[in-house]
Amino acid sequence: MMKTGSLSAVGLPLVAALFLSGCIGVRPYTGNPNTVIARGSDSGLDKGPLVEGEAAIAYDPDGCQNWIVDDGFEGYSSPRFDPRSGLPVCNNLYPPGTVVGEYRTQSSVLPDFVPSR
């Protein structure tokens, strides 16, 4: 007879393996300034659309804007394009390297992990 409320000897390793399977290709963020912290596409097991309005804008060396989002387990970045012209959005409102806005999504409950190279 199995106890309710406890994991069996088979159940616990199964749950651990399932949790860790989502960690393939990532590692904890250590604060190294040369670390890749975002990619331009969702490559995780939970692929899906990003939430509209939950992104920061980072200015690249040319003064062009890039969307950046961190949902806690994966980070994303992509150039920001004008929806009418299709051209990159570039201006000098902020100096290159500036990040404006909150890049972490509200649903982020996990610590930051970054892509393994």
Secondary structure, DSSP 8 states (H G I E B T S, - for coil): ---TTS--TTHHHHHHHHHHHTTTTEEE----TT----BSS--STT-----TT--EEEE-TTSBEEEEEE-SS-EEEEE-B-TTT--B-B-SSS-TT-EES--B-TT--S--EEE--
